[in-house]
């Protein structure tokens, strides 16, 4: 199953990781998608528990 991330509210790509190190520009897209998927999982858990 695929997801259309354009349906979700925009999210700014992170410029630093959890350790405070700068993220290479090629990796920022992956980091942004990872944040979007984590946000989606949190929303799904809230919906499931409601």
FIDO-730671 format. One record per residue (C-alpha): x, y, z; residue in one letter. Coordinates in pm, whole numbers, plus 50000, padded with zeros to 5 digits. Example, Ala and Ser with C-alpha at 12.3 -4.5 7.8 and 13.67 -1.06 7.14 Angstrom:
2
512304955050780A
513674989450714S
END
This chain:
50
500005000050000X
501305034649913X
500675067950080X
500315102249925X
502285125150157X
500765155049978X
497545148750172X
499295155150506X
500095189650644X
503575201450539X
506535192850757X
509895210350739X
512855187750661X
515195185750962X
518655200850922X
520245183151221X
519805148251364X
519135137651723X
522825141451809X
522955177051674X
524995167451368X
524105183351034X
522205160550796X
523565158250441X
521115173450191X
520545139750024X
519535124750358X
517115152850450X
514395138550226X
514615105050401X
514565121850742X
511465141750643X
509665110450525X
510645092750846X
509125121351050X
505955120050840X
505595082750893X
506145086451269X
503475113651280X
501125091051086X
501755061951323X
501025084251624X
497765095551464X
496835059651386X
497455049151747X
495315078051874X
492525068351632X
492745031651732X
492615039652105X
489645063252069X
END
